[in-house]
Amino acid sequence: MIQWWQIILLTAYAGFQIMDELHWYSSAGSAVFSGFITGLIMGDMTTGLLIGGQMQLTILGVGTFGGASRIDANSGTLIATAFAVSANMDPEIALATLGVPVAAILVYTDIAGRFANTFFGHMCDADVEKMNWGAYNVHYWLGAVSWCLSRMIPVFLALAFGQPVVEAITAALNGDLAWLGAGLTVAGGALPAVGFAILLRYLPVKKHIAYLLLGFVIAALLGTLFTNLAGVAGDLGTVAGATETAINGGDYNNLSMLTIAIIGFALAYIYYVQGKAQAAAPAVAAGTEGDDDDEL
């Protein structure tokens, strides 16, 4: 059950995060930070970071230009984390059934906040013409209030009155609709891949394919290295002073031939591109000199 003080703190944070996203840019207006703060308030930071991280990956390639509205991933993360902890839901199911739908629905409250902010913007214009700076400051901050309320009101209503609905959904997904819960878990696990796909769609991947391959391989190797180092440390701590077999308990994975081939291909491709550019440079310079001679 979500306590009254948790509802107050989370509602206040919902208003703060949108203002941070628009003005202060301290990273508090991000899905990961939203999961961290909500998990901290709810008493389960692990669940909060898990949901926040997955939501951040889901929207990794989503951006807006100009005055376009987008899904409110921060509020979606807040709602999903709060109910996942209070109702003991699986984080991936909470993300798929609550986080993403809530984030999409709050596009409409974002539009409402923009409408209200426009009204106060016109009032600020009138204050500037009259040089009424006191009224200008008041109307300016009223515009900020409209932005905060566009998040605080729906979050408060969901947290205060949505607990029975979430508990009913959780019971159904753990009972007769367990098959649906399993499907939603798979869908939730696929959402980060969608975020990466959107991001790669807009990045110059073809131009920098070698660096993409190197980054992927290095990240994979570092993950394997640190995992094995942790295993060795655990073995040494458990059987300190034991036999050489126990000391070598950490299983280091040797580089596979595929890994070596990918690294070699990436380096060869970088060398090829650089050589091609250097070969083209004299020809371009010669053409430019010829044009200069013609002009003379």
C-alpha atoms as a printed R data frame, in Angstrom:
    type eleno elety resid chain resno      x       y       z
1   ATOM     1    CA   MET     A     1  0.000   0.000   0.000
2   ATOM     2    CA   ILE     A     2  1.331   3.443  -0.935
3   ATOM     3    CA   GLN     A     3  1.507   5.692   2.137
4   ATOM     4    CA   TRP     A     4  0.144   9.239   2.142
5   ATOM     5    CA   TRP     A     5  3.597  10.783   2.592
6   ATOM     6    CA   GLN     A     6  4.916   8.790  -0.351
7   ATOM     7    CA   ILE     A     7  2.078  10.117  -2.509
8   ATOM     8    CA   ILE     A     8  2.921  13.698  -1.491
9   ATOM     9    CA   LEU     A     9  6.645  13.293  -2.180
10  ATOM    10    CA   LEU     A    10  6.118  11.553  -5.520
11  ATOM    11    CA   THR     A    11  3.563  14.154  -6.606
12  ATOM    12    CA   ALA     A    12  5.995  16.950  -5.743
13  ATOM    13    CA   TYR     A    13  8.771  15.180  -7.628
14  ATOM    14    CA   ALA     A    14  6.499  14.792 -10.686
15  ATOM    15    CA   GLY     A    15  6.225  18.583 -10.839
16  ATOM    16    CA   PHE     A    16  9.929  19.091 -10.183
17  ATOM    17    CA   GLN     A    17 11.114  16.711 -12.896
18  ATOM    18    CA   ILE     A    18  9.265  18.468 -15.724
19  ATOM    19    CA   MET     A    19 10.675  21.840 -14.629
20  ATOM    20    CA   ASP     A    20 14.158  20.316 -14.490
21  ATOM    21    CA   GLU     A    21 13.692  18.969 -17.996
22  ATOM    22    CA   LEU     A    22 12.636  22.402 -19.272
23  ATOM    23    CA   HIS     A    23 14.897  24.754 -17.310
24  ATOM    24    CA   TRP     A    24 17.551  23.453 -14.930
25  ATOM    25    CA   TYR     A    25 18.883  20.382 -16.771
26  ATOM    26    CA   SER     A    26 20.348  18.600 -13.752
27  ATOM    27    CA   SER     A    27 19.391  15.166 -15.200
28  ATOM    28    CA   ALA     A    28 16.619  14.842 -12.606
29  ATOM    29    CA   GLY     A    29 14.211  14.920 -15.537
30  ATOM    30    CA   SER     A    30 15.311  11.551 -16.945
31  ATOM    31    CA   ALA     A    31 13.769   8.098 -16.703
32  ATOM    32    CA   VAL     A    32 16.752   6.626 -14.848
33  ATOM    33    CA   PHE     A    33 16.711   9.401 -12.261
34  ATOM    34    CA   SER     A    34 12.935   9.092 -11.939
35  ATOM    35    CA   GLY     A    35 13.304   5.386 -11.198
36  ATOM    36    CA   PHE     A    36 16.046   6.096  -8.668
37  ATOM    37    CA   ILE     A    37 14.085   8.777  -6.777
38  ATOM    38    CA   THR     A    38 10.837   6.790  -6.835
39  ATOM    39    CA   GLY     A    39 12.628   3.641  -5.682
40  ATOM    40    CA   LEU     A    40 14.285   5.614  -2.903
41  ATOM    41    CA   ILE     A    41 10.927   6.966  -1.696
42  ATOM    42    CA   MET     A    42  9.212   3.571  -2.014
43  ATOM    43    CA   GLY     A    43 12.076   1.724  -0.308
44  ATOM    44    CA   ASP     A    44 13.265  -0.387  -3.258
45  ATOM    45    CA   MET     A    45 15.934   1.345  -5.330
46  ATOM    46    CA   THR     A    46 16.778  -1.862  -7.206
47  ATOM    47    CA   THR     A    47 13.318  -2.058  -8.740
48  ATOM    48    CA   GLY     A    48 13.348   1.669  -9.459
49  ATOM    49    CA   LEU     A    49 16.682   1.558 -11.256
50  ATOM    50    CA   LEU     A    50 15.659  -1.545 -13.198
51  ATOM    51    CA   ILE     A    51 12.438   0.050 -14.476
52  ATOM    52    CA   GLY     A    52 14.105   3.430 -15.028
53  ATOM    53    CA   GLY     A    53 16.967   1.889 -16.962
54  ATOM    54    CA   GLN     A    54 14.668  -0.140 -19.190
55  ATOM    55    CA   MET     A    55 12.475   2.897 -19.849
56  ATOM    56    CA   GLN     A    56 15.555   4.991 -20.654
57  ATOM    57    CA   LEU     A    57 16.675   2.416 -23.205
58  ATOM    58    CA   THR     A    58 13.160   2.275 -24.632
59  ATOM    59    CA   ILE     A    59 13.139   6.017 -25.404
60  ATOM    60    CA   LEU     A    60 16.827   6.169 -26.283
61  ATOM    61    CA   GLY     A    61 16.179   7.208 -29.871
62  ATOM    62    CA   VAL     A    62 13.043   9.261 -29.239
63  ATOM    63    CA   GLY     A    63 13.456  13.022 -29.586
64  ATOM    64    CA   THR     A    64 11.368  16.073 -30.305
65  ATOM    65    CA   PHE     A    65 11.975  19.167 -32.357
66  ATOM    66    CA   GLY     A    66 10.474  22.584 -31.815
67  ATOM    67    CA   GLY     A    67  7.295  22.424 -29.742
68  ATOM    68    CA   ALA     A    68  6.457  18.772 -30.366
69  ATOM    69    CA   SER     A    69  5.088  16.705 -27.495
70  ATOM    70    CA   ARG     A    70  6.447  13.258 -26.692
71  ATOM    71    CA   ILE     A    71  5.662  10.455 -24.309
72  ATOM    72    CA   ASP     A    72  6.310  11.298 -20.657
73  ATOM    73    CA   ALA     A    73  8.749   8.519 -19.814
74  ATOM    74    CA   ASN     A    74  9.603  10.078 -16.452
75  ATOM    75    CA   SER     A    75  6.038   9.993 -15.103
76  ATOM    76    CA   GLY     A    76  5.544   6.547 -16.620
77  ATOM    77    CA   THR     A    77  8.621   5.307 -14.772
78  ATOM    78    CA   LEU     A    78  7.365   6.902 -11.549
79  ATOM    79    CA   ILE     A    79  3.958   5.199 -11.754
80  ATOM    80    CA   ALA     A    80  5.392   1.822 -12.791
81  ATOM    81    CA   THR     A    81  7.975   1.832  -9.988
82  ATOM    82    CA   ALA     A    82  5.536   2.944  -7.291
83  ATOM    83    CA   PHE     A    83  3.003   0.252  -8.097
84  ATOM    84    CA   ALA     A    84  5.615  -2.436  -8.771
85  ATOM    85    CA   VAL     A    85  6.944  -1.966  -5.250
86  ATOM    86    CA   SER     A    86  3.606  -1.476  -3.479
87  ATOM    87    CA   ALA     A    87  1.763  -4.290  -5.275
88  ATOM    88    CA   ASN     A    88  4.808  -6.596  -5.539
89  ATOM    89    CA   MET     A    89  4.587  -6.687  -9.338
90  ATOM    90    CA   ASP     A    90  7.261  -8.028 -11.622
91  ATOM    91    CA   PRO     A    91  9.246  -4.958 -12.838
92  ATOM    92    CA   GLU     A    92  9.063  -5.963 -16.486
93  ATOM    93    CA   ILE     A    93  5.302  -6.488 -16.281
94  ATOM    94    CA   ALA     A    94  4.920  -3.154 -14.475
95  ATOM    95    CA   LEU     A    95  6.890  -1.448 -17.237
96  ATOM    96    CA   ALA     A    96  4.819  -3.028 -20.020
97  ATOM    97    CA   THR     A    97  1.372  -2.703 -18.419
98  ATOM    98    CA   LEU     A    98  1.775   0.603 -16.565
99  ATOM    99    CA   GLY     A    99  4.944   2.467 -17.490
100 ATOM   100    CA   VAL     A   100  4.620   2.614 -21.268
101 ATOM   101    CA   PRO     A   101  0.804   3.168 -21.387
102 ATOM   102    CA   VAL     A   102  0.949   5.923 -18.748
103 ATOM   103    CA   ALA     A   103  3.845   7.578 -20.574
104 ATOM   104    CA   ALA     A   104  1.813   7.566 -23.790
105 ATOM   105    CA   ILE     A   105 -1.391   8.862 -22.170
106 ATOM   106    CA   LEU     A   106  0.405  11.788 -20.556
107 ATOM   107    CA   VAL     A   107  1.102  13.202 -24.012
108 ATOM   108    CA   TYR     A   108 -2.372  14.756 -23.683
109 ATOM   109    CA   THR     A   109 -1.599  16.410 -20.353
110 ATOM   110    CA   ASP     A   110  1.609  17.713 -21.912
111 ATOM   111    CA   ILE     A   111 -0.470  19.366 -24.626
112 ATOM   112    CA   ALA     A   112 -2.794  20.823 -21.981
113 ATOM   113    CA   GLY     A   113  0.220  22.268 -20.175
114 ATOM   114    CA   ARG     A   114  1.422  23.857 -23.400
115 ATOM   115    CA   PHE     A   115 -1.981  25.436 -24.033
116 ATOM   116    CA   ALA     A   116 -2.099  26.941 -20.536
117 ATOM   117    CA   ASN     A   117  1.484  28.138 -20.849
118 ATOM   118    CA   THR     A   118  0.623  29.955 -24.085
119 ATOM   119    CA   PHE     A   119 -2.134  31.859 -22.269
120 ATOM   120    CA   PHE     A   120  0.303  33.090 -19.646
121 ATOM   121    CA   GLY     A   121  2.830  33.872 -22.379
122 ATOM   122    CA   HIS     A   122  0.404  36.346 -23.956
123 ATOM   123    CA   MET     A   123 -0.129  37.925 -20.553
124 ATOM   124    CA   CYS     A   124  3.645  38.320 -20.215
125 ATOM   125    CA   ASP     A   125  3.732  40.037 -23.631
126 ATOM   126    CA   ALA     A   126  1.113  42.516 -22.466
127 ATOM   127    CA   ASP     A   127  3.061  43.142 -19.265
128 ATOM   128    CA   VAL     A   128  6.196  43.909 -21.286
129 ATOM   129    CA   GLU     A   129  4.335  46.460 -23.393
130 ATOM   130    CA   LYS     A   130  3.091  48.160 -20.229
131 ATOM   131    CA   MET     A   131  6.517  47.733 -18.563
132 ATOM   132    CA   ASN     A   132  4.730  46.167 -15.598
133 ATOM   133    CA   TRP     A   133  7.597  43.998 -14.391
134 ATOM   134    CA   GLY     A   134  5.945  42.888 -11.165
135 ATOM   135    CA   ALA     A   135  2.971  41.413 -13.041
136 ATOM   136    CA   TYR     A   136  5.368  39.936 -15.592
137 ATOM   137    CA   ASN     A   137  7.174  37.939 -12.894
138 ATOM   138    CA   VAL     A   138  3.858  36.655 -11.525
139 ATOM   139    CA   HIS     A   139  2.562  35.547 -14.937
140 ATOM   140    CA   TYR     A   140  5.918  33.996 -15.801
141 ATOM   141    CA   TRP     A   141  5.834  31.746 -12.740
142 ATOM   142    CA   LEU     A   142  2.179  30.926 -13.323
143 ATOM   143    CA   GLY     A   143  3.305  29.429 -16.616
144 ATOM   144    CA   ALA     A   144  5.681  27.203 -14.666
145 ATOM   145    CA   VAL     A   145  2.820  26.192 -12.372
146 ATOM   146    CA   SER     A   146  0.775  25.044 -15.367
147 ATOM   147    CA   TRP     A   147  3.640  22.819 -16.477
148 ATOM   148    CA   CYS     A   148  3.981  21.311 -12.998
149 ATOM   149    CA   LEU     A   149  0.243  20.657 -12.675
150 ATOM   150    CA   SER     A   150  0.218  18.863 -16.040
151 ATOM   151    CA   ARG     A   151  2.257  16.126 -14.307
152 ATOM   152    CA   MET     A   152  1.301  16.485 -10.657
153 ATOM   153    CA   ILE     A   153 -2.472  16.098 -11.126
154 ATOM   154    CA   PRO     A   154 -2.434  12.813 -13.127
155 ATOM   155    CA   VAL     A   155  0.324  11.333 -10.940
156 ATOM   156    CA   PHE     A   156 -1.547  12.214  -7.746
157 ATOM   157    CA   LEU     A   157 -4.823  10.739  -9.037
158 ATOM   158    CA   ALA     A   158 -3.091   7.547 -10.151
159 ATOM   159    CA   LEU     A   159 -1.242   7.066  -6.866
160 ATOM   160    CA   ALA     A   160 -4.190   7.999  -4.636
161 ATOM   161    CA   PHE     A   161 -6.970   6.079  -6.387
162 ATOM   162    CA   GLY     A   162 -5.280   3.552  -8.638
163 ATOM   163    CA   GLN     A   163 -4.091   1.035  -6.045
164 ATOM   164    CA   PRO     A   164 -7.188  -1.267  -6.217
165 ATOM   165    CA   VAL     A   165 -7.006  -1.352  -9.999
166 ATOM   166    CA   VAL     A   166 -3.309  -2.226  -9.980
167 ATOM   167    CA   GLU     A   167 -3.815  -4.938  -7.367
168 ATOM   168    CA   ALA     A   168 -6.617  -6.446  -9.475
169 ATOM   169    CA   ILE     A   169 -4.381  -6.404 -12.553
170 ATOM   170    CA   THR     A   170 -1.540  -8.018 -10.607
171 ATOM   171    CA   ALA     A   171 -3.800 -10.775  -9.269
172 ATOM   172    CA   ALA     A   172 -5.134 -11.492 -12.761
173 ATOM   173    CA   LEU     A   173 -1.659 -11.602 -14.323
174 ATOM   174    CA   ASN     A   174 -0.500 -14.001 -11.610
175 ATOM   175    CA   GLY     A   175 -3.641 -16.156 -11.924
176 ATOM   176    CA   ASP     A   176 -5.824 -16.937 -14.923
177 ATOM   177    CA   LEU     A   177 -3.953 -14.503 -17.159
178 ATOM   178    CA   ALA     A   178 -0.483 -15.795 -16.328
179 ATOM   179    CA   TRP     A   179  0.095 -16.466 -20.030
180 ATOM   180    CA   LEU     A   180 -0.534 -12.802 -20.757
181 ATOM   181    CA   GLY     A   181  1.880 -11.787 -17.999
182 ATOM   182    CA   ALA     A   182  4.553 -13.992 -19.544
183 ATOM   183    CA   GLY     A   183  3.944 -12.418 -22.939
184 ATOM   184    CA   LEU     A   184  4.135  -8.919 -21.505
185 ATOM   185    CA   THR     A   185  7.396  -9.833 -19.780
186 ATOM   186    CA   VAL     A   186  8.874 -10.829 -23.145
187 ATOM   187    CA   ALA     A   187  7.534  -7.630 -24.713
188 ATOM   188    CA   GLY     A   188  9.025  -5.563 -21.902
189 ATOM   189    CA   GLY     A   189 12.386  -7.203 -22.448
190 ATOM   190    CA   ALA     A   190 12.212  -6.315 -26.154
191 ATOM   191    CA   LEU     A   191 11.464  -2.629 -25.549
192 ATOM   192    CA   PRO     A   192 15.114  -1.614 -24.954
193 ATOM   193    CA   ALA     A   193 16.016  -3.220 -28.280
194 ATOM   194    CA   VAL     A   194 13.407  -1.012 -29.945
195 ATOM   195    CA   GLY     A   195 15.046   2.044 -28.394
196 ATOM   196    CA   PHE     A   196 18.447   1.025 -29.720
197 ATOM   197    CA   ALA     A   197 16.951   0.348 -33.161
198 ATOM   198    CA   ILE     A   198 15.442   3.847 -33.293
199 ATOM   199    CA   LEU     A   199 18.753   5.373 -32.228
200 ATOM   200    CA   LEU     A   200 20.753   3.437 -34.817
201 ATOM   201    CA   ARG     A   201 18.225   4.458 -37.459
202 ATOM   202    CA   TYR     A   202 19.259   8.107 -37.089
203 ATOM   203    CA   LEU     A   203 22.980   7.651 -36.428
204 ATOM   204    CA   PRO     A   204 25.501   7.539 -39.331
205 ATOM   205    CA   VAL     A   205 26.081   3.817 -38.798
206 ATOM   206    CA   LYS     A   206 27.242   3.049 -42.343
207 ATOM   207    CA   LYS     A   207 29.868   5.778 -42.180
208 ATOM   208    CA   HIS     A   208 31.219   4.684 -38.793
209 ATOM   209    CA   ILE     A   209 30.499   0.943 -38.855
210 ATOM   210    CA   ALA     A   210 34.076   0.129 -37.771
211 ATOM   211    CA   TYR     A   211 33.773   2.150 -34.566
212 ATOM   212    CA   LEU     A   212 30.399   0.542 -33.839
213 ATOM   213    CA   LEU     A   213 31.941  -2.924 -34.113
214 ATOM   214    CA   LEU     A   214 34.915  -1.972 -31.956
215 ATOM   215    CA   GLY     A   215 32.697  -0.424 -29.294
216 ATOM   216    CA   PHE     A   216 30.471  -3.488 -29.168
217 ATOM   217    CA   VAL     A   217 33.379  -5.926 -28.874
218 ATOM   218    CA   ILE     A   218 35.239  -3.846 -26.280
219 ATOM   219    CA   ALA     A   219 32.090  -3.493 -24.163
220 ATOM   220    CA   ALA     A   220 31.500  -7.247 -24.346
221 ATOM   221    CA   LEU     A   221 35.117  -8.017 -23.444
222 ATOM   222    CA   LEU     A   222 35.124  -5.634 -20.489
223 ATOM   223    CA   GLY     A   223 31.917  -7.178 -19.189
224 ATOM   224    CA   THR     A   224 33.443 -10.648 -19.405
225 ATOM   225    CA   LEU     A   225 36.688  -9.458 -17.787
226 ATOM   226    CA   PHE     A   226 35.032  -7.825 -14.774
227 ATOM   227    CA   THR     A   227 32.690 -10.775 -14.289
228 ATOM   228    CA   ASN     A   228 35.613 -13.186 -14.225
229 ATOM   229    CA   LEU     A   229 37.630 -10.923 -11.900
230 ATOM   230    CA   ALA     A   230 34.718 -10.914  -9.480
231 ATOM   231    CA   GLY     A   231 34.584 -14.705  -9.707
232 ATOM   232    CA   VAL     A   232 38.281 -15.005  -8.970
233 ATOM   233    CA   ALA     A   233 37.994 -12.638  -6.014
234 ATOM   234    CA   GLY     A   234 35.133 -14.711  -4.630
235 ATOM   235    CA   ASP     A   235 37.094 -17.907  -5.029
236 ATOM   236    CA   LEU     A   236 40.154 -16.451  -3.350
237 ATOM   237    CA   GLY     A   237 38.108 -15.083  -0.485
238 ATOM   238    CA   THR     A   238 36.349 -18.406   0.048
239 ATOM   239    CA   VAL     A   239 39.319 -20.715  -0.130
240 ATOM   240    CA   ALA     A   240 42.204 -18.456   0.852
241 ATOM   241    CA   GLY     A   241 45.385 -20.459   1.129
242 ATOM   242    CA   ALA     A   242 43.930 -23.525  -0.604
243 ATOM   243    CA   THR     A   243 45.315 -25.418  -3.547
244 ATOM   244    CA   GLU     A   244 46.260 -24.003  -6.924
245 ATOM   245    CA   THR     A   245 43.066 -25.436  -8.382
246 ATOM   246    CA   ALA     A   246 40.956 -23.367  -6.058
247 ATOM   247    CA   ILE     A   247 43.064 -20.288  -6.757
248 ATOM   248    CA   ASN     A   248 42.451 -20.678 -10.462
249 ATOM   249    CA   GLY     A   249 38.729 -21.117  -9.871
250 ATOM   250    CA   GLY     A   250 37.907 -18.022 -11.955
251 ATOM   251    CA   ASP     A   251 37.288 -19.244 -15.481
252 ATOM   252    CA   TYR     A   252 38.830 -16.780 -17.931
253 ATOM   253    CA   ASN     A   253 37.286 -17.021 -21.357
254 ATOM   254    CA   ASN     A   254 39.856 -16.809 -24.120
255 ATOM   255    CA   LEU     A   255 39.218 -14.576 -27.114
256 ATOM   256    CA   SER     A   256 37.213 -16.471 -29.684
257 ATOM   257    CA   MET     A   257 38.233 -16.440 -33.333
258 ATOM   258    CA   LEU     A   258 35.068 -14.485 -34.141
259 ATOM   259    CA   THR     A   259 36.078 -11.740 -31.699
260 ATOM   260    CA   ILE     A   260 39.561 -11.520 -33.221
261 ATOM   261    CA   ALA     A   261 38.051 -11.438 -36.718
262 ATOM   262    CA   ILE     A   262 35.671  -8.581 -35.844
263 ATOM   263    CA   ILE     A   263 38.457  -6.507 -34.298
264 ATOM   264    CA   GLY     A   264 40.703  -7.165 -37.292
265 ATOM   265    CA   PHE     A   265 37.978  -6.261 -39.756
266 ATOM   266    CA   ALA     A   266 37.194  -3.013 -37.918
267 ATOM   267    CA   LEU     A   267 40.850  -1.935 -37.833
268 ATOM   268    CA   ALA     A   268 41.360  -2.906 -41.476
269 ATOM   269    CA   TYR     A   269 38.275  -0.944 -42.494
270 ATOM   270    CA   ILE     A   270 39.466   2.161 -40.622
271 ATOM   271    CA   TYR     A   271 42.888   1.837 -42.332
272 ATOM   272    CA   TYR     A   272 41.192   1.436 -45.728
273 ATOM   273    CA   VAL     A   273 39.005   4.522 -45.288
274 ATOM   274    CA   GLN     A   274 41.943   6.650 -44.114
275 ATOM   275    CA   GLY     A   275 44.110   5.461 -47.025
276 ATOM   276    CA   LYS     A   276 41.346   6.205 -49.502
277 ATOM   277    CA   ALA     A   277 40.959   9.728 -48.111
278 ATOM   278    CA   GLN     A   278 44.712  10.363 -48.283
279 ATOM   279    CA   ALA     A   279 44.842   9.115 -51.863
280 ATOM   280    CA   ALA     A   280 42.007  11.414 -52.883
281 ATOM   281    CA   ALA     A   281 43.551  14.488 -51.241
282 ATOM   282    CA   PRO     A   282 46.359  15.073 -53.847
283 ATOM   283    CA   ALA     A   283 43.880  14.723 -56.718
284 ATOM   284    CA   VAL     A   284 41.598  17.309 -55.204
285 ATOM   285    CA   ALA     A   285 44.520  19.640 -54.565
286 ATOM   286    CA   ALA     A   286 45.726  19.227 -58.153
287 ATOM   287    CA   GLY     A   287 42.275  20.017 -59.507
288 ATOM   288    CA   THR     A   288 42.124  23.157 -57.408
289 ATOM   289    CA   GLU     A   289 45.528  24.330 -58.651
290 ATOM   290    CA   GLY     A   290 44.399  23.756 -62.250
291 ATOM   291    CA   ASP     A   291 41.363  25.954 -61.707
292 ATOM   292    CA   ASP     A   292 43.589  28.671 -60.299
293 ATOM   293    CA   ASP     A   293 45.864  28.497 -63.357
294 ATOM   294    CA   ASP     A   294 42.860  28.816 -65.675
295 ATOM   295    CA   GLU     A   295 41.712  31.900 -63.852
296 ATOM   296    CA   LEU     A   296 45.154  33.469 -64.134
